[in-house]
Amino acid sequence: MQSTIPYLALIDIARRAKAQSTGLPARREIKPYWSGIGFSLLEHNFVASMDDVVELLEVPQYTFIPGVQPWVKGVSNVRGRLLPLIDLAAFYGGHLSGPRQQRRVLALEREKTYVGLIVDRLHGMQHLAYEYAREAPTDLIESFTPMVQGQFILQRDRWLVFDMRALLKDGRFMDAALQ
């Protein structure tokens, strides 16, 4: 039934639309997530805050620097900037493992520090639900302890939260010259 009075026509349209509507979708609980960059080092899976990692690179060609710690691989020119490359496994007393072609560099930039960390493997972005967050584990090698701020447990996988800022504050890391 159509009416010539506009107001009544609008009421009729609203009534018919309401009768044919399906209702609102079911309400789902939205879980909060933490996002980070996943990488492997010394047989552990780590995630680093995306705020700390400015770039992901294949291991570039580099030039050896004399008079530095053995865990400093050298320096590379990355788009006109000198990037010191650190073998993160060697810094922690281990060795990089796995195929050379899977190794990647996590480039960090914090204040005046620009450095690249060579890791065993990159796992890309990881979105981890806070409901799986746990306290830092107690079964880590001692040198990892100050850098691990917690963990996420997902089925059989454990992702350790690596604090890059703590690494950059570590006096031993920042003093790369041979003693």
N, C-alpha and C positions, 0 to 999 in steps of 0.2 A: 504494500500500500504506500503510495507516494503522496506526499503532501506538497501543496504549493507554498506553504509557509516555511521559510528557510529553517527556522528554529526547530520545528517539528520534524523536518527532513533530517536534520543532524541527529536528533534524538533517535530516529528510526535507524539510521546508519550505525550509530554507536551500539544500539541494542542488537542488531544483526551481527556486527563484528564480534561483540562479546559472546554471543551464542556459538560462533564458529571458532573461537580461539581455543588453543590447546593448553594454555596456562604457561607458567614460567618453568624453565628447566629445573630439575632437581638440584638442590644445593649440595655442592661438594666441598669438602674440607680442603683448603689449599695449604700444602705443606711448605714451610720456608726452607730455602736451599742456600747453601754456601757454594760459591763457584771458585774454582782454582785451576791451575795448570798442573796436570799430572805428569810425573816423571819417575823413572826407576834409577836407583843408585844402590850399589852394594847389596843387591837382592832384596831391597825394600821398595815399596811403592810410596811415593810422597806426593803431596799437593802443596803448591805455593799460591799465595794470594795473587789474584790477577792484578792487584794494585802494585805489586812489587816487580813483576816481570814486564819489561817494556817491549821485548821482542824475542822471537824464537827463530833460531838459525840452524842451518847445517853447519858442521864444524868448518870454518873457513881456513884458507891457507894462513899460516902465521910465521912470524920471525922469532927465532929463539932469542932470549934475553940473558946475557951472562950475569952471574952474581945474584941470582934469585933462588928462592926455594924450589925444590924439584917439582912441586905441584903447580908451579907457574909454567904453563906450556909455552907461552910467548905472547906476542902482541899482533893483532890483525888490524888492517885498515877496512873498516866497515862504513861504506858511504862517506868517506872522508874523515871519519873519527877513529882514533886509536882505541881498540878494545882489547884490554888485557884478558887472556884466556886462562882460566883456572881449571885444572883437573880436580873436580870436587871429590872424587873417590880417593885420589892420592892425598888430598888435604886431610881426609879422615883415616889415612893409613892403609887404604886398600888399593885396588886396581880396577880400572874400567873393565867391564866384561861385555860379552856379546859382540856381535859384528860391528865393525867400524862404521859401516854405512848407516846404522841405526842411531849412532850417537848424535846428540844435539846440544846446542848452546842455549842456555837461558840468559838473556841479556838483562842486567839489572841497572837501574839508574836511580840513585838516591843522593840528593844534594849534589856534591861534586864528584861522587864516585860513579864510574861507569865501568862495569866489569861483566865478563861472560863466564858462565859456569858450564863446563862440559859434563854432561850426565850420560848414563848408559842408554837411555831410551826415553822418548817423549810419548805421553799418552793423550795429549790434547786437553781440552777443557773437561773438567769433571764437575758435575752438579750433584752435590751431596746433601741429602736431607739432614737437617739439624737433629732430627730424632735419632740418628745413628751416631751422633757425636759422643765421644767418650774422653775421659782424662788421658793425658799422655801415658804411654805404656812404661813399665819399669824394666822391660827386658831388652833395652837398647844398649849399644856400646856407649860407654861413658861420654865420648866426645860428641855424640848426637844429642845427648840429653838437653843441653841449653837451647838447641835449635828446634826441638820438637815441642809444639805447643798444645798438642792434643792428637786425636785420631778419630777416624770414622770407620766403623765396622759394618761391612756389607756382605752378608753371607760368609763366604770364605776369604774375602778380600779385606785387607787392612790398609787404609790410606793414612799415612802419618802427615800431620800438618807441619810443614817446614817453614820456620820463621826466617825469611831472608833478611829482615831488618836486624835480627839478632846476629846473624852471620856477619853482616857488615859492621857490627859493633865489636866483634871479636878481635881483640888486639893481635892475636896470632895470625888471623886471616889478613888483617890490614898491614902487617909488617912482613912483606914478602921478600925482603932482602936477606941474603945469607948472613948468618951471624959469624 
